[in-house]
């Protein structure tokens, strides 16, 4: 079964509104989670590393004020897309490692965001 | 910057044949590599991994080969089945300056299995 769960699996929102995506690790604690974005027919691009109890680390070119990440517990990280625009429409995927650093990441099933 | 790329964007094979998916990486300091399978509308699924102290690793119907000299990875799928149809990504684990790790994905290869 899945070890990382995302919710919702899809969401449609109007331009200018904010959307929150949840990522949960099931049956294990994840001090670090990773958020990726994937546009159609493209690869996964790392957006940020979510660290439990501290600030997220964002990749170059990713706006931290637009993509708010909160990792308040060892099993939950949230990504909030603020003031969403149509160009933010994408497939957002979170991941976590059971074994820690330098070991396989397990991915959630993603959230399809459509901004109208 | 570091990047992981693929030679073939689409691979079409006959059911029952073997498939070989290739990947080139550019960071010679990388020591851990992973292959993922992604089906439409789903997150990537772990297939197999390999560390740089190995040049070959086998799983069930899959084999990963690592050639550090030319910075090349390949994924071999034996007796390809229709259920193998998906997009395959190689990924490279890169260590940042603060000693944290992040996984960087290649551009992907779509595998199509003909019945």
Contacts between the chains, C-beta under 8 A, distances in Angstrom:
chain1	res1	chain2	res2	distance
A	4	B	43	7.7
A	6	B	43	7.7
A	32	B	100	7.6
A	34	B	102	7.0
A	34	B	103	6.9
A	36	B	105	7.9
A	42	B	107	7.7
A	42	B	108	7.9
A	43	B	89	6.4
A	43	B	105	4.7
A	43	B	106	6.4
A	43	B	107	5.0
A	43	B	108	5.2
A	44	B	44	6.9
A	44	B	89	7.1
A	44	B	105	4.6
A	45	B	105	7.7
A	46	B	102	5.8
A	46	B	103	7.1
A	46	B	104	6.7
A	46	B	105	8.0
A	49	B	100	6.7
A	49	B	102	6.3
A	57	B	100	7.4
A	93	B	43	5.0
A	93	B	44	7.5
A	95	B	43	7.6
A	95	B	103	7.7
A	101	B	100	7.1
A	101	B	101	5.0
A	102	B	31	7.8
A	102	B	32	5.4
A	102	B	93	5.7
A	102	B	95	7.8
A	102	B	101	5.2
A	104	B	34	5.8
A	104	B	46	5.0
A	104	B	49	5.7
A	105	B	34	7.6
A	105	B	46	7.7
A	105	B	103	5.5
A	106	B	46	6.6
A	107	B	36	7.8
A	107	B	43	3.5
A	107	B	44	4.9
A	107	B	45	7.4
A	108	B	43	5.3
A	109	B	41	8.0
A	109	B	42	5.3
A	109	B	43	4.8
A	110	B	41	7.4
A	110	B	42	6.7
A	110	B	43	4.9
A	112	B	41	7.4
